[in-house]
Amino acid sequence: MLAHLFIPLLGYSWLASAAIDFSDFNACPQVWLKEFVPPNCDYGSSTQEAIDDDWECLCQAESFLEQSAQYIWEECGCEELDSTANTLSSFCSEVGDPIQGEDTYIYYGDGFVLPCVDPSTGSSKLSVADIAGIVAGVVGFFALLVAFLQMAVALEWIEPQYEPWPQIVKILCCSSIQVENRKTRKAKKQERKELAKRKKEKEELEAQRRQDLEGAPPSYGRGWDAARDMQL
């Protein structure tokens, strides 16, 4: 008799304190969402008010968001993380406490990297070697493209005026040519200043010499000048 009474009471107690319902999420994320629910966020799901309280608490629980996102990314992958972020953002918006967009949850999951990259493919943060490889690949591609176009011109597949290499050289050399032109103009300007300065000095010397000659007594030959100097 007591057992018959106890079972319904146990069932009622379980309903009154039922766990938060994550049935709107896919199966894999559900495991980790349930795993990291803070105890203080489970108000029971017997009423709509309790459900709203649950979600309002979850949407403010940063540890729940971070931990669940990280494990969903590691164990379920990017597609599930994106789906979970979308659904979670919708739930949080309904209770008036939205998380900072879906990207925030994805950030929590894959280590602050967008777009999301599955852990099996490695992080999307590029190393120096990765960047160097990408640059080398791009340069190699353009080199092959230029070589192909040059060959096409040589074989008369395309018109000579479309030959790419002279245009590329012109573009690459343009900046250096401009720098050299500026240096040349500056040197010529400085040279003109020096020539003008020397010319002015020469004119001043000529003027001084003429002035000295005009102020000197007339000369009657070397002998007369020597006798005059002795008398003076």
C-alpha positions, 0 to 999 in steps of 0.5 A: 500500500505504501509502495503504491503511494510512494511511486506516484509521489516520486513521479510527482516530485520528479515532474516538479523538479524535471531537468531543463528541456533541451529537446529542441537541440540536436542529440550530440549537443544535448549531452553537453548542455545537460552536463554543464547546467548550473544547479542554481539554474534548474527551477523545475519545468512544471510551469512556463514561468519556471521554464523562463526562469531556467533559460534566463539563468542559463543565458546569464551563466557564462561558465555554462555557455563557455564549457558547453560550447567548447565541448560541443565544438570538440565532440560534435563539430562546427555544424552542431556548434553553429546550430546550437548557437542559433537555437540558444540565441533564439531561446535567450532572446525570448526571455529578454536576455539574449547572449551577444549574438550567435558569434559569441557562442561560436567564439566560446567554442572554437577558441575565439576563431571565426569562421568555425573550424572543426578540431579535426582539421586543426585551428584556423589561426595561421602560423608564419609558415602557413602564411608563407606557404599561402603567399608562395602559392599565390605568387606561383600561381600568378607566375604560371599565369604570366608564363602561359600568357607569354606563351600564348602571345608567342604562339599568336593565340592572343594579340601582342598588345595584350602581352602581360609582362611589359605591363607588369614590369611597368607597374613594378618599376613605376614607383622606383622610377619615380623615386629616381626621378625625384632624386635626379631633380633634387640633384639638378636643383642643387647643382643650379644653386651651386653654379649660381653661387659661384657665378655671384662670387665671380661677379663680386670679385670682378666688381671689387677688382674694377673698383680697386683699379679705378681708385689706383693712380695711373701707371706710366710703366714699371720704372716710373711706378717704382720711382714714384713708390720710392718717393712715397 
